[in-house]
Each structure stands twice: as C-alpha cells, then as structure tokens.
C-alpha cells in the first residue's frame, strides 16, 4: 500500500485592523507578518522536497484570499498549481462581519444563536465541517496514490491550506475524538502544519508543527 501524507496548513495572519470576525467575507488578505508566514511555509516545504523528506505532488486551498496568498510561495517553490476546493473553506458563522465580545454575545439577538455550543448553534455544525474536510482529504489522497504509482514512489505528500476550525475538526474526527471542545485548547496556530499519515486508507500517524512559532502574534485568538 502507498503511504500518503496530507499536510493541513493553516493560513498566515490576516490584515484585520477592525478586529471583526471576517469568516468567509471577501477581501481579507494577509498582513505583513502573514506574508512572512507564507514565505516561511514555502521555505519549509521546499526544504522538505529538496532533502527527500517529502514528495509533494498536490496542492489544495480554500477559495478565500488568505489561503491563496499563503500557498503562493509554496506553489512557486515547487512549481505546482494549487487546486481550489470549496470543501476546505472556513466554517460558516452567524456572527460573520461582527465585532464579537462578551457584551455582543449577551444581546437578545445573539442569545438566540448561542443556545447549543455543542453543535454549535451559531454556525456550521462541527460534524458537517469534519465530513467535508474528510472528503477533501480523501480526494487528495487518491490523487497522491495515482501520482506515486505513475512515478514508482513509495510515498507521496499533499498540502491543503485551510482554516483553524475546519483543520481542528478534521484532526479530531480522524483521531476518533468528540468534536465539541474548548476553542482555547485548539492546537492549530497561524501558519502551522498538522500532518495526517496514511497507509492505504488507514490513518497511522498525526503530527503537528508550529512552523511559524517565532512569528506568532501575542494574541492570535481563535479566529479563522
């Protein structure tokens, strides 16, 4: 069986001076620091390819601007064209476009959305996110297996640039853990890489690397 690795990569820091929950809104690209994170990721993946630590044969990103800008240096370094996959987009959220704090959440209109944090009731269900991400991962894995077979490789790697919550849901689902959680406990920093390793269709390993640890803002928050 071909071993495949899918590197779930969170985009870099976004330019968001208003501090709103931007979600799927258009026009939110990377900040200057986010651009440095994107360059760091490109260097990280290029080095892995050059040293034989990876055989990267597929790039996937969400439709949003911040993932396009994050994956660009990697695509240039590896001479690969990213595929846009709607299934790895940011989670839907009823608070999109708003500045969210404790006061906002206690407003009557907000209380109607926050009655069930286990789903969560204010946005796209955790399970829905996990299932669409899992389907996207499976599609990429099949492409990697085909590429490995065509080139006679024992293993192949692919990269998906997505968003914090969908990546966290994909990981917890793959590991067989419950999906509801404390957002403060998510292990998915800006510009980080969560690697799922498969033998055939069986998950055999999960690894996490904070590739941009020294570039993290003091308070990255738990946003997109």
Backbone torsions as a table, in degrees:
resi	resn	phi	psi	omega
1	UNK	NA	142.3	178.6
2	UNK	-75.8	134.0	174.0
3	UNK	-88.7	130.1	177.5
4	UNK	-124.4	149.7	176.0
5	UNK	-129.1	130.0	178.1
6	UNK	-113.5	120.1	-176.5
7	UNK	-98.9	101.1	179.1
8	UNK	-80.5	112.6	-170.9
9	UNK	-113.9	124.2	175.9
10	UNK	-81.7	141.7	179.4
11	UNK	-62.2	168.0	178.2
12	UNK	-79.5	178.2	-178.3
13	UNK	-60.0	139.7	-177.7
14	UNK	-98.3	145.2	174.8
15	UNK	-78.2	104.3	-173.4
16	UNK	-142.4	67.0	-175.0
17	UNK	-62.7	-24.5	179.4
18	UNK	-77.0	-17.2	179.2
19	UNK	69.7	27.9	-179.9
20	UNK	-86.4	166.5	172.8
21	UNK	-84.7	100.1	-170.5
22	UNK	-83.5	-23.6	173.8
23	UNK	49.5	-118.1	-178.2
24	UNK	-98.7	9.9	-179.0
25	UNK	-62.7	141.9	177.9
26	UNK	-75.0	162.4	172.0
27	UNK	87.7	8.7	179.0
28	UNK	-105.2	97.3	178.8
29	UNK	-98.6	-172.8	-176.2
30	UNK	-77.6	149.3	170.2
31	UNK	-77.4	177.3	176.5
32	UNK	-59.5	-42.3	178.5
33	UNK	-67.5	-36.9	176.6
34	UNK	-61.7	-36.3	176.1
35	UNK	-63.7	-37.8	176.7
36	UNK	-67.2	-35.3	175.5
37	UNK	-62.8	-42.6	178.9
38	UNK	-61.2	-43.4	177.1
39	UNK	-61.7	-41.6	178.9
40	UNK	-60.2	-43.8	178.8
41	UNK	-63.6	-40.5	177.5
42	UNK	-60.4	-42.4	177.7
43	UNK	-65.4	-40.4	179.6
44	UNK	-60.0	-49.4	-177.7
45	UNK	-73.2	-35.8	177.4
46	UNK	-63.2	-41.2	178.9
47	UNK	-64.6	-40.6	178.8
48	UNK	-62.8	-39.9	179.6
49	UNK	-67.8	-44.6	-175.9
50	UNK	-67.0	-34.8	-177.1
51	UNK	-89.1	-0.9	-179.5
52	UNK	84.5	8.0	179.1
53	UNK	-78.1	-10.7	178.8
54	UNK	-155.3	150.6	172.8
55	UNK	-121.9	84.4	-172.1
56	UNK	-80.5	120.3	-175.2
57	UNK	-125.7	5.6	179.2
58	UNK	-158.8	135.4	176.2
59	UNK	-122.6	134.8	179.6
60	UNK	-134.3	144.6	175.7
61	UNK	-143.0	162.6	174.1
62	UNK	-76.0	168.2	-178.7
63	UNK	-74.1	-5.5	-171.8
64	UNK	-84.5	150.9	-173.5
65	UNK	-56.4	-40.8	-175.4
66	UNK	-65.0	-29.0	176.9
67	UNK	-78.5	-33.8	176.6
68	UNK	-61.2	-43.6	-179.1
69	UNK	-71.6	-31.5	179.5
70	UNK	-70.8	-39.6	-174.7
71	UNK	-83.1	-15.8	-173.8
72	UNK	-55.6	-48.5	179.7
73	UNK	-63.3	-35.0	177.5
74	UNK	-66.9	-44.4	179.4
75	UNK	-60.4	-41.8	179.5
76	UNK	-66.3	-42.1	-178.2
77	UNK	-66.5	-34.7	-175.9
78	UNK	-98.7	-5.7	-177.9
79	UNK	55.9	48.9	178.1
80	UNK	-125.6	147.1	178.9
81	UNK	-97.2	121.7	179.3
82	UNK	-68.2	145.6	173.9
83	UNK	-99.9	132.5	177.0
84	UNK	-86.7	126.7	-178.7
85	UNK	-127.3	114.9	-179.8
86	UNK	-59.3	-24.2	-175.2
87	UNK	-71.3	-12.9	-179.5
88	UNK	-107.7	19.5	-179.9
89	UNK	-71.1	165.7	176.7
90	UNK	-58.4	155.2	177.4
91	UNK	-66.6	141.8	172.7
92	UNK	-68.0	143.5	-175.5
93	UNK	-148.3	127.6	-179.5
94	UNK	-66.9	-15.6	179.5
95	UNK	-94.5	7.6	-178.5
96	UNK	-54.1	134.5	179.4
97	UNK	86.6	0.2	-177.1
98	UNK	-109.3	156.5	170.0
99	UNK	-91.7	114.4	-169.6
100	UNK	-105.5	123.9	172.2
101	UNK	-141.9	-174.7	-177.5
102	UNK	-58.5	-40.7	-179.3
103	UNK	-63.4	-43.1	178.6
104	UNK	-58.7	-43.5	-176.5
105	UNK	-67.1	-22.4	-178.7
106	UNK	-91.1	-2.6	176.8
107	UNK	-70.2	147.2	-177.2
108	UNK	-52.1	-43.3	-179.2
109	UNK	-64.0	-32.8	179.5
110	UNK	-75.4	-38.6	-178.9
111	UNK	-58.8	-29.1	178.4
112	UNK	-68.2	-16.6	-178.4
113	UNK	-102.6	-17.6	-171.5
114	UNK	-106.9	19.9	-175.3
115	UNK	-70.3	-21.4	-177.0
116	UNK	-135.1	89.1	-179.0
117	UNK	-70.9	-11.4	-178.3
118	UNK	-79.2	-17.5	-178.4
119	UNK	-83.1	-58.2	3.4
120	UNK	-93.7	152.1	-174.1
121	UNK	-73.3	-14.6	-177.5
122	UNK	-89.3	-0.7	-177.8
123	UNK	-166.6	-158.6	-178.9
124	UNK	-62.2	134.0	-178.2
125	UNK	-61.2	143.1	179.0
126	UNK	-55.8	-43.1	-178.0
127	UNK	-64.0	-38.5	178.5
128	UNK	-61.4	-41.4	177.7
129	UNK	-64.1	-44.8	-178.9
130	UNK	-61.3	-41.8	-177.0
131	UNK	-69.7	-41.4	179.9
132	UNK	-69.4	-37.3	176.5
133	UNK	-65.5	-41.9	179.3
134	UNK	-61.9	-38.9	178.3
135	UNK	-66.0	-40.9	178.4
136	UNK	-65.4	-40.2	177.6
137	UNK	-62.7	-43.1	179.7
138	UNK	-62.6	-39.9	178.6
139	UNK	-63.3	-44.1	178.7
140	UNK	-65.0	-41.0	179.6
141	UNK	-59.8	-40.1	178.5
142	UNK	-63.8	-39.5	176.0
143	UNK	-62.9	-40.8	179.5
144	UNK	-65.8	-40.5	178.4
145	UNK	-62.9	-40.8	178.1
146	UNK	-64.8	-42.2	179.3
147	UNK	-64.3	-42.3	179.4
148	UNK	-62.8	-42.3	179.7
149	UNK	-64.4	-41.4	-178.2
150	UNK	-66.3	-32.5	-177.1
151	UNK	-100.6	-2.0	-178.3
152	UNK	70.0	33.2	-179.9
153	UNK	-92.0	148.8	175.5
154	UNK	-81.2	-23.1	-179.2
155	UNK	-150.3	159.7	177.2
156	UNK	-148.5	152.2	-176.3
157	UNK	-120.7	150.4	173.6
158	UNK	-138.7	156.8	-177.2
159	UNK	-122.2	132.2	171.9
160	UNK	-119.7	118.1	176.0
161	UNK	-95.8	116.0	-173.7
162	UNK	-136.8	-146.4	-170.1
163	UNK	-130.0	161.4	-169.6
164	UNK	-55.5	-57.0	-173.9
165	UNK	-65.9	-46.2	176.7
166	UNK	-59.1	-37.9	177.5
167	UNK	-64.8	-44.6	-179.3
168	UNK	-63.8	-38.3	177.2
169	UNK	-65.9	-41.9	178.5
170	UNK	-61.5	-41.4	-179.9
171	UNK	-67.0	-47.7	-178.0
172	UNK	-64.2	-38.3	178.3
173	UNK	-65.2	-44.5	179.6
174	UNK	-62.0	-34.9	-178.8
175	UNK	-85.2	-2.8	178.7
176	UNK	75.4	25.4	179.5
177	UNK	-97.2	157.3	176.6
178	UNK	-61.8	150.5	-173.5
179	UNK	-88.3	-31.8	177.6
180	UNK	-72.0	146.6	-168.4
181	UNK	-165.3	171.5	173.2
182	UNK	-86.8	116.2	-178.6
183	UNK	-54.6	-27.6	-179.1
184	UNK	-70.1	-14.5	-177.1
185	UNK	-96.1	2.9	-178.7
186	UNK	-65.1	132.8	175.8
187	UNK	-101.7	82.9	-175.7
188	UNK	-163.4	71.3	-176.9
189	UNK	-72.2	164.0	175.3
190	UNK	-57.1	132.5	179.3
191	UNK	68.9	18.3	-179.4
192	UNK	-89.8	167.3	-177.8
193	UNK	-129.2	120.7	173.9
194	UNK	-107.8	116.0	-174.6
195	UNK	-105.0	124.9	174.5
196	UNK	-105.1	122.3	-178.8
197	UNK	-107.8	132.6	-176.8
198	UNK	-125.3	141.8	163.3
199	UNK	-106.5	110.7	-171.2
200	UNK	61.4	-126.6	178.8
201	UNK	-98.9	10.4	-175.7
202	UNK	-101.9	125.4	175.7
203	UNK	-71.2	125.0	-178.0
204	UNK	-119.7	-5.0	179.8
205	UNK	-169.5	148.5	175.1
206	UNK	-132.3	129.4	-179.3
207	UNK	-132.5	146.9	179.8
208	UNK	-129.4	133.9	176.6
209	UNK	-134.2	126.6	174.6
210	UNK	-88.7	81.5	-173.7
211	UNK	-61.3	-30.4	-176.5
212	UNK	-109.1	34.8	-173.9
213	UNK	-54.3	-40.9	-177.4
214	UNK	-78.2	-6.0	-179.4
215	UNK	-105.1	-0.6	-177.0
216	UNK	-65.5	134.8	173.0
217	UNK	-65.7	158.4	-177.5
218	UNK	-59.1	-34.2	-179.9
219	UNK	-134.7	83.9	-179.1
220	UNK	-71.2	-22.7	179.5
221	UNK	73.5	-170.6	-178.2
222	UNK	-117.5	24.4	-178.4
223	UNK	-75.6	-165.7	-170.4
224	UNK	-67.6	NA	NA
